[in-house]
Amino acid sequence: METETLHTKSPQFPQLNKPAPDFEAKTTHGVRKLSDYKGKWLVLFSHPADFTPVCTTEFIAFANHYDEFKAVNAELLGLSIDSYYSHVAWVRNIKEKFGVEIQFPIIEDLSMTVANAYGMIHPGAADTSAVRATFIIDPEGVLRAMVYYPMTNGRSIPEFLRVIKALQASDKNKIATPEGWQPGDKVIVPPPQDAKAAEARMNEGYECTDWYFCKKDL
């Protein structure tokens, strides 16, 4: 007896350690392309809608940490499925009502082209609004981290700064970082790859709890 298999088409999502989806889009600072950010880290983040309270708190927090992102060679780029005019009005409103200047561009994505390319549309949440998605893209245009939040809950902006610093430390020193790592904390030494290396590991001068779990100072 022949059985029929049903295939449900799943939305396409970008993948870690693969090139980030390319884009060219109108923003509040003119047209921006992914290639404009080559040589810098990029934090691309979406929000459900302009003139909403949770999104406003997030934009204020991104703005308040703007100089810290710049200090680690990172740029910020926002996005929502709103018009350029809505973005401009909202930015002006934040400056007038909250005294905070939004110094980074915001993508107009009325066609949802960028939102769909990055998997920002989740039908379980909304068909025409982007969820709170955040993508960290490295200077070579490779997607290194991504986080999705529900529409009801705001993100912690310092966490994205922490992740960029951790990724930079890992890239430079070929190490991993433990939970909650901050610059100055001990880092994780990669585990040995064979039995002989495991046997030697405990005598290599690291702070070891066991052969597979060792830390060191950078």
N, C-alpha and C positions, 0 to 999 in steps of 0.2 A: 504494500500500500504506500503510495507516494505522499509524503508530508509536505505541506507548504510552509515555508518559513517567512515570517513577517519581518520586514526591516523598517525600523523607524529612523527617519533622518534626524540626526542630532545636530544642534548648532555647532559651527566650527569655532574653536577657541585657539588663541595663540599658544605656543608651547615654549616652556623654559629652555634656555640655551639654544634657541633657534632665532633666526633673524626676525625682528619685530615687523609686523605688517607695515608696508610703506603707506604714506599718505601725503596728500597736499590739500590744505584746507584754508578757508578764510578764517581769520581770527581778529580779535580786537586790536592786534598789533600788526595787521597786514597778513598776507599769505605766509603760511608756515608749512615746511616739508620736513619729513623725518631726517633727511640728509642735512638740513640746517644745523642739526645738533651733533653731527659727527665730531668726535673729539671731546664730547662732554657727556656726562650722565644726564638722563632725562627722566623726570617723574611725570608721566602722563596720567591724568586722573579725570574721571567722569563724575558728574553729579546729576541727580534726577531733574532738577529744574531751577531756574533763576527765581529770585524773590521768595525763597522758602527758608524757614528758620534754621534747620539743621545744616543745610548747605552754606548758609551765611556764616555760621560758626566755623565751619571747616575752612572757608576761604579766608576768613580773618586769621585763623591759625596758620595757614600756609603763608599768608602775607607776613605775619609776625616772625616766622622762621625763614623768610626769604634770604636774608643775608647769610644764614647758616648753611643753606643749600648752596648758595654761590661759593661759599668758602671751601666746599668739598667738590667743586667743579660740576655742580648739578643745576639744571634748569627745570622750571616748572611749566606745565602746559595743561590747562583745564579744558573741559569739554562738557557740553550738554546739548540736547536736541532742542535748542532755542535759537532764535535769530541773533544776528550780530547786534541789532538795535536793542534787543532785550538785554544782551550781555552788557552793552555800554551803559544802559540805564541802571542796571543793577550795580555795576562797579561804581558809578557816580553816587548811587544811593548809599552804598557801604561807606564811601568816603564822607558823605554828608552826615549820615546818621550815627556812624560808629567811629569816625575819625581815622579810618584805616584805608591806606591806598593799596589797591591791587596792582602790583608791578609786573605781573606775568600775563601772557596772552590767554584768551579763552577761545576755543574752536567753536564756530557756528556749524552745527551738524544737522541741519533740517532734513537732509536726505538720509541720515543715519548711516552714511557710508563708512565713516571711521568707527562709529559705535558697533556696527555689525562686524567689521574686520577684526575688532579686538574683543568680540564676544561680550560687549557691555549690555546688550539687550537680553534680559532673562524673562521669557513669557510668564513664568510663575510669579514674577513680581509686577511686571508691566510690559505691554507690547510696544509702547511709544515713548518710554522714558528709560534712560540708562541707569543702571544700579550704581552704587558707589564702588567703582572699580579703580584700582591703582596699579600701574605698570612701571617697573623700574628697568630702564633700557641703558645698556652700557655705551661707552664711547664708540664702539664698533657697530652699534645698531642691533645688538643681541639682547633679547629679552631675558633678564636675570631674575626677576621676582614679580609676582602679581598677587594681589589680594582683592577679594570681593566682600563688600559689606552690604547688609540689607538697607533699604531706603529709610528705615526708622531710626537707624543708629549711626552716629557720626564716628569718623575715624580718629585715631590718635596720630597726629602729624609727626611728633618726635620719633615715632617708630620707623617711619620711612627714612628719616635722617640716619637713625641707628643702623638700619639695614644697608644703606649705601656705604657707610663707614666700615661695616663688617665685610661687605663684598670687596671693597678696596683692599682691606687687610688680607683677605684670603687670596686675592689675585696676586698681590705683591709678595706674599710670604709663603704661599702654598700650604696654608693651614686651614683649619675649620675653627668656628667660634661657638662657644657654648651658649646656652639659653641666657638671654638678657645681656649679652656681651657689650661692653663699652670700651672705647680706647683706653689702654692702660691695664685692663684685665688680662689674666692669663688666657692663652689660646690652646686649642686642642691640636696635638700632634697627630697626623694621619696614622692609622693603625698599620702595623707591619703586614707585609703581603705574603710572607711565607713562614714556615715553622722556625727556620734558622734565625730570621730577623726577630721573630717573637721572643725567642730564647735570649737574644742579646738586648732586647728593648729595655729591660729592667735595670741594665747597667750603663745606659747611655746618658745619664745625668738629668733626665727629665723628672718631673714630679708625677710619679706613677702610682695609681691605685691598683692596677693590674696591667698585664702586657698590652691590652687593647685600649686602655684608658689612661693617657698621659697628657699632662699640660706643661706649658713653658711660658716664660715671659717673651715678649717680642723684643 
